[in-house]
């Protein structure tokens, strides 16, 4: 849809025509003759016609589903993302309400936009050549242009323009995610520990008394976990699912054990076998820390952002 804004209101144009008629004469045979203006010493003739009104064509902004720091995410892109989530849920058997899907898509688009904006602010750009190269790669992987167009339709993209916008933002967001992930070092302070985990407080208290009496920790641990003996391996801060257990472990020196720690899993006693101020991270641990860094960054950015959610 295109709005046409005339240079002047229509009634001004009508008034101009009426003035022209008064300033010009009409001959008996109906022909118009130009009457020189008394205000023109050089008797220059008036123009025989008014200039054509100039139209300014302004494309109507596409309806937005979200506005993040003045950046608009179109309704069409939102609807495509919603359709993709619904399709995935149906294929995987996930049970979600429409409201839950809308909330998930809104959150994902907000996070993508914040990441993309940060990438651009850092100087990262996606040139038209890079975008076209990536698009051609996707077309090739889809099996050619007709198959790609069918895929676009299946994914809910009304046309390639909407997909290009989503693709550009996705590349930018991925760049910022990678930058944040790479901020996590390869080596970091870690402890190597094992635990005894039981269901009853009375059992945990009895085990603690045995440890105080000189019992071997590993021997007791294997009684309650015959497979691993409660081995937690090496881990950094921010890795364990029970923060209280992790906090206790980092307060201990090698060869020390904790008191009884209560959690939703039961009652823990922790024993630290080794400590290392600069121990290599496992792939799993580094990935967990990277996810934590990204989540914390997004939380901070969202708190400072101006966000308008326009979908119901």
C-alpha positions as CSV (number, residue, x, y, z in Angstrom):
1,X,0.0,0.0,0.0
2,X,1.4,3.4,-1.0
3,X,0.2,6.7,0.4
4,X,0.3,9.7,-1.9
5,X,0.8,13.1,-0.2
6,X,0.0,16.0,-2.6
7,X,2.3,19.0,-2.4
8,X,-0.7,21.3,-1.5
9,X,-4.4,20.7,-0.5
10,X,-6.8,20.2,-3.4
11,X,-8.7,23.4,-2.7
12,X,-5.5,25.5,-3.2
13,X,-5.2,24.0,-6.7
14,X,-8.9,24.8,-7.5
15,X,-8.3,28.4,-6.3
16,X,-5.2,28.7,-8.5
17,X,-7.2,27.7,-11.5
18,X,-9.9,30.3,-10.8
19,X,-7.3,33.1,-10.5
20,X,-5.8,32.0,-13.8
21,X,-9.2,32.2,-15.4
22,X,-9.7,35.8,-14.1
23,X,-6.2,36.9,-15.3
24,X,-6.9,35.5,-18.7
25,X,-9.5,36.7,-21.2
26,X,-11.8,34.8,-23.5
27,X,-12.3,35.7,-27.1
28,X,-15.6,35.5,-28.9
29,X,-14.8,32.3,-30.4
30,X,-13.9,30.8,-27.1
31,X,-10.1,31.0,-27.4
32,X,-8.1,32.1,-24.4
33,X,-5.9,35.1,-24.8
34,X,-3.2,36.2,-22.3
35,X,-3.7,39.6,-20.8
36,X,-0.4,41.2,-19.7
37,X,-0.3,41.9,-16.0
38,X,-0.1,45.7,-15.2
39,X,2.4,44.8,-12.5
40,X,4.9,43.5,-15.1
41,X,6.9,46.5,-16.6
42,X,8.4,44.3,-19.3
43,X,5.0,42.9,-20.1
44,X,6.2,39.4,-19.9
45,X,3.3,37.0,-20.6
46,X,2.0,34.8,-17.7
47,X,2.5,31.1,-18.1
48,X,-0.3,29.5,-20.0
49,X,-0.8,26.7,-17.5
50,X,-0.2,25.9,-13.9
51,X,2.7,23.6,-13.0
52,X,1.7,20.1,-12.4
53,X,1.3,19.3,-8.7
54,X,4.2,17.3,-7.4
55,X,3.4,14.1,-5.5
56,X,5.6,12.7,-2.7
57,X,5.3,8.9,-2.5
58,X,6.0,7.5,0.9
59,X,5.8,3.8,1.4
60,X,3.6,2.8,4.3
61,X,5.7,1.2,7.1
62,X,5.0,-2.5,7.4
63,X,3.1,-3.3,10.6
64,X,5.5,-4.2,13.4
65,X,5.2,-6.9,16.0
66,X,8.0,-5.6,18.1
67,X,10.1,-2.5,18.4
68,X,13.5,-3.0,20.1
69,X,15.5,0.2,20.7
70,X,13.7,1.8,17.7
71,X,14.3,-1.2,15.5
72,X,11.2,-2.7,14.0
73,X,10.5,-6.5,13.7
74,X,7.8,-6.9,11.2
75,X,4.5,-8.7,11.8
76,X,5.3,-11.0,8.9
77,X,8.6,-12.1,10.4
78,X,6.9,-12.7,13.7
79,X,4.2,-14.8,12.1
80,X,6.8,-16.9,10.2
81,X,8.7,-17.6,13.4
82,X,5.4,-18.5,15.2
83,X,4.5,-20.9,12.4
84,X,8.0,-22.5,12.6
85,X,7.7,-23.1,16.3
86,X,4.2,-24.6,15.9
87,X,5.4,-26.9,13.2
88,X,8.3,-28.1,15.3
89,X,6.1,-28.7,18.3
90,X,3.7,-30.8,16.2
91,X,6.6,-32.9,14.8
92,X,8.2,-33.4,18.2
93,X,4.9,-33.8,20.1
94,X,5.5,-30.8,22.3
95,X,2.3,-29.7,24.1
96,X,2.2,-25.9,24.2
97,X,-0.6,-23.3,24.2
98,X,-0.7,-20.5,21.7
99,X,0.1,-18.0,24.4
100,X,3.2,-20.0,25.3
101,X,4.4,-20.1,21.7
102,X,3.8,-16.3,21.3
103,X,5.8,-15.6,24.4
104,X,8.6,-17.8,23.3
105,X,8.8,-16.2,19.8
106,X,8.6,-12.7,21.3
107,X,11.5,-13.5,23.7
108,X,13.6,-15.1,20.9
109,X,13.1,-12.1,18.6
110,X,14.0,-9.7,21.3
111,X,17.2,-11.6,22.2
112,X,18.2,-11.9,18.5
113,X,17.7,-8.2,18.0
114,X,19.7,-7.2,21.1
115,X,22.5,-9.5,20.0
116,X,22.4,-8.1,16.4
117,X,22.4,-4.5,17.6
118,X,25.5,-5.2,19.8
119,X,27.3,-6.8,16.8
120,X,26.7,-3.8,14.6
121,X,27.7,-1.5,17.5
122,X,31.0,-3.4,17.7
123,X,31.7,-2.7,14.0
124,X,30.4,-6.0,12.5
125,X,28.6,-5.7,9.3
126,X,26.9,-8.1,6.9
127,X,27.6,-6.9,3.4
128,X,25.2,-7.6,0.6
129,X,27.8,-9.9,-1.0
130,X,28.0,-12.0,2.2
131,X,24.2,-12.1,2.5
132,X,23.8,-13.1,-1.1
133,X,26.5,-15.8,-0.7
134,X,24.8,-17.3,2.3
135,X,21.4,-17.1,0.5
136,X,22.8,-19.0,-2.5
137,X,24.2,-21.6,-0.2
138,X,20.8,-22.1,1.4
139,X,19.2,-22.3,-2.0
140,X,21.7,-24.9,-3.1
141,X,21.2,-26.9,0.1
142,X,17.4,-26.7,-0.5
143,X,17.8,-28.3,-3.9
144,X,17.4,-25.3,-6.2
145,X,15.3,-22.2,-6.5
146,X,11.9,-23.9,-6.9
147,X,12.5,-26.1,-3.8
148,X,13.8,-23.0,-1.9
149,X,10.6,-21.1,-2.7
150,X,8.5,-24.0,-1.5
151,X,10.6,-24.1,1.7
152,X,10.0,-20.3,2.2
153,X,6.3,-20.9,1.9
154,X,6.4,-23.8,4.3
155,X,8.4,-21.7,6.8
156,X,5.8,-18.9,6.6
157,X,7.9,-16.4,4.8
158,X,5.6,-14.4,2.5
159,X,8.5,-13.5,0.2
160,X,12.3,-13.6,0.0
161,X,12.6,-10.1,1.4
162,X,11.3,-11.1,4.8
163,X,13.6,-14.1,4.9
164,X,16.6,-11.9,3.9
165,X,15.9,-9.6,6.9
166,X,15.7,-12.6,9.3
167,X,18.8,-14.1,7.8
168,X,20.8,-10.9,8.2
169,X,19.7,-10.5,11.8
170,X,20.6,-14.1,12.5
171,X,24.1,-13.7,11.1
172,X,24.6,-10.6,13.2
173,X,23.2,-12.3,16.4
174,X,25.5,-15.3,15.9
175,X,28.5,-13.1,15.7
176,X,27.7,-11.5,19.0
177,X,27.0,-14.8,20.6
178,X,30.3,-16.1,19.5
179,X,32.1,-13.1,20.8
180,X,30.5,-13.6,24.2
181,X,31.2,-17.3,24.2
182,X,34.9,-16.7,23.4
183,X,35.2,-14.5,26.4
184,X,35.1,-17.6,28.6
185,X,38.7,-18.8,29.0
186,X,40.0,-22.3,28.2
187,X,41.4,-22.6,31.7
188,X,40.0,-21.5,35.0
189,X,40.0,-22.2,38.8
190,X,38.4,-25.6,39.5
191,X,38.1,-28.2,42.2
192,X,37.9,-32.0,41.9
193,X,35.5,-33.4,44.4
194,X,33.2,-36.2,45.3
195,X,30.0,-36.4,47.4
196,X,27.9,-38.6,49.5
197,X,24.2,-38.0,48.8
198,X,21.4,-39.6,50.9
199,X,17.7,-39.1,51.4
200,X,17.5,-38.9,55.1
201,X,19.0,-36.3,57.4
202,X,19.5,-38.9,60.1
203,X,21.6,-41.0,57.7
204,X,23.7,-38.0,56.7
205,X,24.3,-37.0,60.3
206,X,25.4,-40.6,61.1
207,X,27.8,-40.6,58.1
208,X,29.2,-37.2,59.2
209,X,30.0,-38.7,62.7
210,X,31.8,-41.6,61.0
211,X,33.9,-39.2,59.1
212,X,34.8,-37.3,62.2
213,X,35.8,-40.6,63.8
214,X,38.3,-41.2,60.9
215,X,36.3,-43.2,58.3
216,X,37.5,-43.0,54.7
217,X,35.3,-40.7,52.6
218,X,35.6,-42.7,49.3
219,X,34.8,-46.0,51.1
220,X,31.6,-44.5,52.5
221,X,30.7,-42.8,49.2
222,X,30.9,-46.1,47.3
223,X,28.4,-47.6,49.7
224,X,25.8,-45.1,48.5
225,X,27.0,-44.8,44.9
226,X,28.6,-48.1,43.8
227,X,29.1,-47.0,40.3
228,X,31.1,-43.7,40.7
229,X,31.6,-43.3,44.4
230,X,30.0,-39.9,44.2
231,X,32.7,-38.6,41.9
232,X,31.9,-35.0,40.7
233,X,35.1,-34.7,38.7
234,X,36.7,-31.3,38.0
235,X,34.3,-28.3,37.9
236,X,34.4,-24.5,38.0
237,X,32.1,-22.1,39.8
238,X,28.8,-21.8,38.1
239,X,28.7,-25.4,36.8
240,X,26.9,-27.5,39.4
241,X,23.1,-27.5,39.6
242,X,23.1,-27.1,43.4
243,X,24.8,-23.7,44.2
244,X,25.1,-24.6,47.9
245,X,27.1,-27.7,47.1
246,X,29.4,-25.8,44.7
247,X,29.9,-23.0,47.2
248,X,30.9,-25.4,49.9
249,X,33.3,-27.2,47.6
250,X,35.2,-24.0,46.8
251,X,35.5,-23.1,50.5
252,X,37.4,-26.4,51.2
253,X,41.0,-27.2,50.7
254,X,42.2,-30.5,49.3
255,X,41.6,-33.2,51.8
256,X,38.8,-31.5,53.6
257,X,35.1,-32.4,53.8
258,X,32.0,-30.3,54.4
259,X,29.2,-30.5,56.9
260,X,25.7,-31.8,55.9
261,X,24.2,-29.7,53.1
262,X,20.5,-29.8,52.4
263,X,19.0,-29.5,48.9
264,X,16.0,-30.5,46.9
265,X,17.9,-33.7,46.0
266,X,18.5,-34.7,49.6
267,X,21.5,-34.3,52.0
268,X,25.1,-33.9,50.7
269,X,28.5,-34.2,52.2
270,X,31.3,-32.9,50.0
271,X,35.0,-33.9,49.9
272,X,37.6,-32.0,47.9
273,X,40.4,-34.2,46.5
274,X,42.3,-31.5,44.5
275,X,42.3,-27.8,43.7
276,X,43.8,-26.1,40.7
277,X,43.9,-22.3,40.1
278,X,44.2,-22.7,36.3
279,X,42.7,-26.1,35.3
280,X,41.6,-26.8,31.6
281,X,37.8,-26.7,31.3
282,X,36.0,-29.7,29.9
283,X,33.9,-29.1,26.8
284,X,30.7,-29.6,28.9
285,X,31.8,-27.1,31.6
286,X,33.0,-24.5,29.1
287,X,29.7,-24.7,27.2
288,X,27.7,-24.3,30.5
289,X,29.8,-21.2,31.4
290,X,29.3,-19.8,27.9
291,X,25.6,-20.2,28.2
292,X,25.6,-18.5,31.5
293,X,27.7,-15.5,30.2
294,X,25.2,-15.1,27.3
295,X,22.2,-15.3,29.5
296,X,23.6,-12.8,32.0
297,X,24.5,-10.4,29.1
298,X,21.0,-10.6,27.7
299,X,19.4,-10.0,31.1
300,X,21.5,-6.8,31.5
301,X,20.8,-5.6,27.9
302,X,17.1,-6.2,28.2
303,X,16.9,-4.3,31.4
304,X,18.4,-1.3,29.7
305,X,16.5,-1.6,26.4
306,X,13.4,0.2,25.2
307,X,11.1,-2.6,24.0
308,X,7.5,-2.3,22.7
309,X,5.6,-5.6,22.2
310,X,2.7,-4.9,19.8
311,X,1.4,-8.4,19.4
312,X,-1.5,-9.5,21.7
